[in-house]
Amino acid sequence: MRVAVYYSNTDLRIEERPVPGIGPDELLVRVEASGICGSDVMEWYRIHKVPLVLGHEIAGEIVEVGESVTAYSMGDRVAVTHHVPCMACHYCASGHHTVCETLRTTSFDPGGFAEYVRVPAINVELGTFLLPDNVSYEEGSFVEPVACVLRGQQQAGLKPGASMLVIGAGISGLLHVMTARALGAGRIVATDVIDYRLKMARQLGAEETIKASEDVPARFRELNGGRGADIVVLCAGAAPAIEQALKSVSRAGTVLFFATTRPEVTYPLPVNEFFWRNEATLTSSYAGSPSDCRAALELIRAGRLPVGQTITHRLSLSEIESGFDLVINPRDSVKVIIEPQR
């Protein structure tokens, strides 16, 4: 089978590998759609682990079923997540599934940028989800990223009517906009440096948008009756974006650190001003749990999240270097889907 092997952001090579064999509790899935995630292009995070076959936002068809598997059959259409928790440790028992040690070590073989993947037993049990007939493979590939967004908004304590500022309207920011709108948020405002993304944010549920070069905290307050945002979702990792987030949050509000920064980035926090007098909260989130994935799939199935509208490019496996460039240097690109069977 063909796989796209990652050596760097500008060096992805199409190589031939054997189709993985499966064990009695495993599945073999033919990958039909695999999204490029922003984390896939974090070269500083990946480079010391190369060569790698990346890709974790996948949907496809089951083509082989282990003899002990009873929940799935050949021909089933599924979304599969690479990270799953153990459901038994201290963190899982307390609802913090995404900091479970097992979740940090699970994956599928070799990765979603391949024609086929082997799904290990724990991923079969906890990370495989049947796609309803009205959900396409493309839409199914959004189950994992939407699950991450749902987990983040849960961490931030989103309530109906809450105001939200989304800093960064790339694919993560747009999914936050759509999801917050579906869950009943109040005023939603998005920022970005790219006009194309701001236009898409308005189409997908943001009442207003702000160019990131403006005075974002002041502009948001103008739009929100003089008050900061109940929730600020930080979908950009640059220091100026962090500053905007901290200055934009309302008293008793929450800043959700959703995007990562480079490892050397630090930011001085005005402790007294932020915490002591204003009772604000800083929180973060990582990944999604099986229940988040099921909730994400239901929102997509019910038509409440028009995730397909974010897809701007559909590329074959041999075009994956162009796909990475579109994610690293976005112009009129948002979501890039790789279709390994093309």
C-alpha positions in Angstrom: 0.0 0.0 0.0 1.0 3.6 -0.4 1.8 5.8 2.6 3.0 9.4 3.0 6.0 9.4 5.2 6.8 12.6 7.1 10.5 13.7 7.3 9.8 17.4 7.6 7.1 19.9 6.7 8.6 20.2 3.2 9.6 16.6 2.8 6.8 14.0 2.7 7.6 11.0 0.6 5.2 8.5 -0.9 6.5 5.0 0.0 5.3 1.4 -0.4 4.6 -0.7 2.7 2.8 -4.0 3.3 -0.8 -3.7 4.3 -0.8 -4.3 8.0 -2.0 -7.7 9.3 -4.5 -7.7 12.1 -5.0 -9.7 15.2 -8.2 -11.4 16.5 -9.4 -8.2 18.3 -8.5 -5.7 15.6 -9.8 -4.1 12.4 -8.3 -3.2 9.0 -9.8 0.1 7.7 -9.4 1.4 4.2 -8.9 5.1 4.6 -11.3 7.3 2.5 -10.7 10.7 4.1 -8.0 12.0 6.4 -7.8 15.6 7.5 -4.6 17.5 7.9 -4.5 18.8 11.5 -2.6 21.9 12.6 -0.7 19.7 15.0 0.6 17.7 12.0 2.6 20.7 10.8 4.2 21.5 14.2 7.7 20.6 12.9 9.4 21.4 16.2 7.2 18.7 17.8 7.6 16.1 15.1 11.1 16.5 13.7 12.9 14.4 16.4 10.6 11.5 15.8 10.9 11.2 12.0 10.2 9.3 9.9 6.5 9.2 10.7 3.2 8.4 9.1 0.9 11.1 10.4 -2.8 11.6 10.1 -5.3 11.0 12.9 -8.6 12.5 11.6 -9.8 9.6 9.6 -12.9 7.9 8.3 -13.1 4.8 6.1 -14.5 1.4 5.4 -13.8 -1.8 7.3 -12.3 -4.3 5.0 -11.1 -7.0 7.4 -12.5 -8.0 10.8 -10.6 -9.9 13.5 -12.2 -13.2 14.5 -13.1 -12.0 18.0 -14.7 -8.7 16.9 -18.5 -8.8 17.1 -19.4 -5.1 17.1 -18.3 -4.4 13.5 -18.6 -6.1 10.1 -16.8 -5.8 6.8 -18.3 -3.0 4.8 -19.1 -0.8 7.9 -18.4 2.9 7.4 -16.5 4.2 10.5 -14.7 7.1 12.0 -11.7 6.1 14.1 -9.7 8.0 16.7 -6.1 7.4 17.4 -6.0 8.4 21.1 -8.3 6.6 23.6 -8.2 6.5 27.4 -8.1 3.4 29.6 -11.4 4.3 31.4 -10.0 2.8 34.6 -7.3 5.1 36.1 -7.6 8.0 38.6 -7.9 10.5 35.8 -10.6 8.7 33.9 -12.5 8.0 37.1 -12.5 11.8 37.8 -13.6 12.7 34.3 -10.2 13.8 33.0 -9.9 11.2 30.3 -7.7 13.3 28.1 -4.8 13.3 30.6 -4.9 9.5 31.0 -1.5 8.0 30.4 -3.0 5.4 28.1 -4.5 8.1 25.9 -1.0 9.5 25.4 0.4 6.2 24.1 -2.4 4.8 21.9 -2.5 5.2 18.1 -3.3 3.2 15.0 -0.9 1.6 12.5 0.7 3.3 10.6 -1.3 6.6 10.5 -4.1 8.2 8.6 -2.0 9.3 5.6 -2.0 5.8 4.2 -4.3 3.6 2.2 -5.1 1.3 5.1 -4.7 1.4 8.9 -4.7 -1.4 11.5 -7.0 -0.4 14.4 -5.7 -2.0 17.7 -8.1 -3.7 20.1 -8.4 -0.8 22.5 -9.2 1.6 19.6 -11.7 -0.9 18.3 -13.4 -0.9 21.7 -13.3 2.8 22.5 -12.3 4.8 19.4 -14.3 3.4 16.5 -17.7 4.9 15.6 -20.2 3.8 13.0 -21.1 6.5 10.5 -24.8 7.1 9.9 -25.9 6.9 6.3 -26.2 10.6 6.0 -22.7 11.3 7.2 -20.0 11.3 4.4 -16.5 10.1 4.9 -15.3 13.7 4.7 -17.7 14.7 7.5 -16.8 11.6 9.5 -13.1 12.7 9.5 -14.3 15.7 11.6 -15.4 13.5 14.5 -12.0 13.7 16.3 -11.4 17.5 15.9 -15.0 18.3 16.9 -14.6 16.1 19.9 -11.5 18.1 20.9 -13.6 21.4 20.6 -16.5 20.0 22.7 -14.0 19.0 25.4 -12.5 22.4 25.4 -15.8 24.2 25.6 -16.8 21.9 28.5 -13.6 22.8 30.2 -14.3 26.5 29.7 -17.8 26.1 31.2 -19.8 27.2 28.2 -23.4 28.0 29.1 -26.3 29.1 26.8 -26.2 32.8 26.3 -22.5 33.2 27.1 -20.4 35.6 25.0 -17.4 34.2 23.3 -14.3 35.6 21.6 -12.5 33.2 19.4 -8.9 34.4 18.7 -7.8 32.8 15.5 -10.3 31.6 12.8 -8.4 28.7 11.3 -10.1 25.4 11.3 -10.0 25.0 15.1 -11.4 28.5 15.6 -14.1 27.9 13.0 -15.1 24.7 14.7 -15.3 26.5 18.0 -17.6 29.1 16.4 -19.9 26.5 14.9 -20.0 24.4 18.0 -20.7 27.4 20.3 -23.5 28.5 18.1 -25.0 25.0 18.1 -24.8 24.8 21.9 -26.6 28.1 22.4 -23.8 30.6 23.0 -24.7 34.3 22.9 -22.6 36.8 21.1 -19.7 35.1 19.2 -16.9 37.2 17.7 -13.9 35.8 15.9 -10.5 37.3 15.0 -7.9 36.6 12.4 -5.3 38.2 10.1 -6.8 36.7 7.0 -10.0 38.2 5.5 -11.1 34.9 3.9 -11.2 33.2 7.3 -13.1 36.2 8.8 -15.7 35.9 6.0 -16.1 32.2 6.7 -16.4 32.8 10.4 -19.4 35.1 9.8 -21.0 32.5 7.5 -20.6 29.8 10.2 -22.1 31.6 13.1 -20.0 34.6 14.3 -22.1 37.8 14.6 -19.0 39.9 14.2 -15.3 39.6 13.3 -12.3 41.7 14.2 -9.1 42.0 12.3 -6.3 40.7 14.6 -4.3 43.9 13.9 -7.0 46.0 15.6 -7.3 46.7 19.3 -9.2 43.5 19.9 -10.0 43.9 23.6 -11.4 47.4 23.0 -13.3 46.4 19.9 -14.9 43.4 21.5 -16.1 45.5 24.4 -17.7 47.9 21.9 -19.6 45.0 20.3 -20.5 43.5 23.7 -22.0 46.4 25.6 -18.8 47.4 27.3 -18.1 44.0 28.8 -15.4 41.5 28.1 -16.0 38.0 26.9 -17.4 35.3 29.2 -15.2 32.9 27.3 -12.1 33.6 25.3 -10.9 30.7 23.1 -7.2 31.0 22.2 -6.7 29.3 18.9 -3.4 31.1 18.1 -0.2 30.5 19.9 1.6 33.8 19.4 2.4 36.1 22.4 0.3 39.0 21.0 -2.7 36.7 20.8 -2.2 35.6 24.4 -2.1 39.3 25.4 -5.3 40.0 23.5 -7.0 37.0 25.3 -6.0 38.1 28.8 -7.2 41.7 28.1 -10.4 40.6 26.5 -11.9 38.3 29.1 -14.7 39.5 31.4 -14.6 39.5 35.2 -15.3 36.0 36.3 -14.7 34.9 32.7 -12.5 32.1 31.4 -9.6 32.0 28.9 -9.3 28.6 27.2 -5.8 27.8 25.9 -6.7 25.6 23.0 -3.8 26.2 20.6 -0.3 25.3 21.6 2.7 27.6 21.5 6.3 26.9 20.6 8.0 25.3 23.6 10.1 28.4 24.4 7.1 30.8 24.6 6.4 32.3 28.0 4.1 35.1 29.0 4.1 37.3 32.1 0.8 37.0 33.9 -0.5 40.0 35.9 -1.6 37.9 38.9 -3.4 40.4 41.0 -5.2 42.1 38.2 -6.2 38.9 36.6 -7.1 36.6 39.5 -7.4 38.5 42.7 -9.8 41.2 41.7 -11.5 39.8 38.6 -11.9 36.1 39.5 -10.9 35.0 36.0 -9.9 31.5 35.1 -7.2 30.1 32.9 -7.8 26.6 31.6 -6.6 24.4 28.8 -7.8 21.2 27.0 -6.3 18.5 25.0 -7.9 15.8 22.8 -11.4 14.4 23.3 -12.9 11.4 25.1 -15.0 8.6 23.6 -18.2 10.4 24.9 -17.0 13.6 23.2 -16.6 11.7 20.0 -20.1 10.3 20.2 -21.5 13.8 20.9 -19.5 15.2 18.0 -20.8 12.6 15.6 -24.4 13.2 16.7 -24.0 17.0 16.1 -22.7 16.3 12.6 -25.4 13.7 11.9 -28.2 16.1 13.0 -26.9 18.7 10.6 -26.1 21.2 13.5 -22.5 21.5 12.4 -22.0 22.1 8.7 -18.4 20.9 8.9 -18.2 20.2 5.1 -18.4 24.0 4.5 -14.9 24.4 5.9 -13.3 22.1 3.4 -11.5 24.1 0.8 -9.1 21.5 -0.7 -9.4 17.8 -1.4 -6.1 16.2 -2.4 -4.7 12.8 -3.3 -2.0 11.2 -1.2 0.6 12.1 -3.8 -0.4 15.8 -3.4 0.2 15.8 0.4 3.2 18.2 0.3 0.9 20.7 -1.3 -1.6 20.1 1.4 0.9 20.7 4.1 1.9 24.0 2.4 -1.7 25.0 2.4 -2.0 24.5 6.1 1.3 26.2 6.9 0.8 29.1 4.6 -2.9 29.7 4.4 -4.3 32.0 1.9 -7.7 30.8 0.7 -7.4 27.5 2.5 -9.0 26.3 5.7 -9.6 22.5 5.9 -7.5 20.2 3.7 -8.7 16.7 3.3 -6.4 13.9 2.0 -8.2 11.1 0.0 -5.7 8.2 0.0 -7.8 6.1 -2.5 -7.6 8.7 -5.3 
